[in-house]
Amino acid sequence: MKITEFLKNKKGASGIGTLIVFIAMVLVAAVAASVLINTSGFLQQKAATTGKESTEQVASGLQVMSVSGYQAGSANISKMAIYVTPNAGSAAIDLSNSKVFITYDGQTNVLNYDTTVSDLTSGSSNVFSVTFTSGVNFKVAVLQDNDDSATANGVLNKGDIAVILVDTSSIYSTTSGIPERKEVSGSIQPEFGAAGVFDFTTPATFTDKVMELQ
């Protein structure tokens, strides 16, 4: 048999082998494309969720509007009122899951939420007349609440204003509160988002029962 005739007889076999290799490459490419599409879809969804949570974390938080103190007679500051409202664009803030940190005289105290909320939206009550069930917890009194979210559940949303009340005479019992010329700092840390920060020095003399501290 001549060499040319031998090669002619092998052409069919070579074509089938090439076809098998081609089909295998197509199958591998299809599987790879399917994996890439599924992975990219998962990553896109994950990125969207992470972006939403990050935006919520950055935008949300509490703003401290002012801080007032109360003292009776010649005593030290026995109660402190911290007026707070959510930041612009903030998600709802659940004060029941928040913590209050107060640093004074080299000591930092962590206060938990008092389970009862006082409703002062009528404007007829004195914020410092609110009673505490536990002096080592912080109390919430609501000043502005259009949808009753803060009054019912301690949840602040857009437009709400609340007062964080602290019984400093119970926390600092050895001095019955905070004396004159003392540096006080702290924050209200919500479950997520930025904390509301306060920092002030008490007046040199206490001439009024109620005084602006910050």
Protein Blocks (a to p, Z undefined) as FASTA:
>chain_A
ZZklmmmmmmmmmmmmmmmmmmmmmmmmmmmmmmmmmmmmmmmmmmmmmmmmmmmmmmgc
cddfbdcdddehjbccfbdcddddddehiacddfklcccdddeehiacdddddfbdcdfk
nopacfklpccfbfkbccdddfbdfkommmmnopacehiacdddddfklmmmmnopadeh
iacddddddfbdcdddddddddfbdfbfbdcfZZ
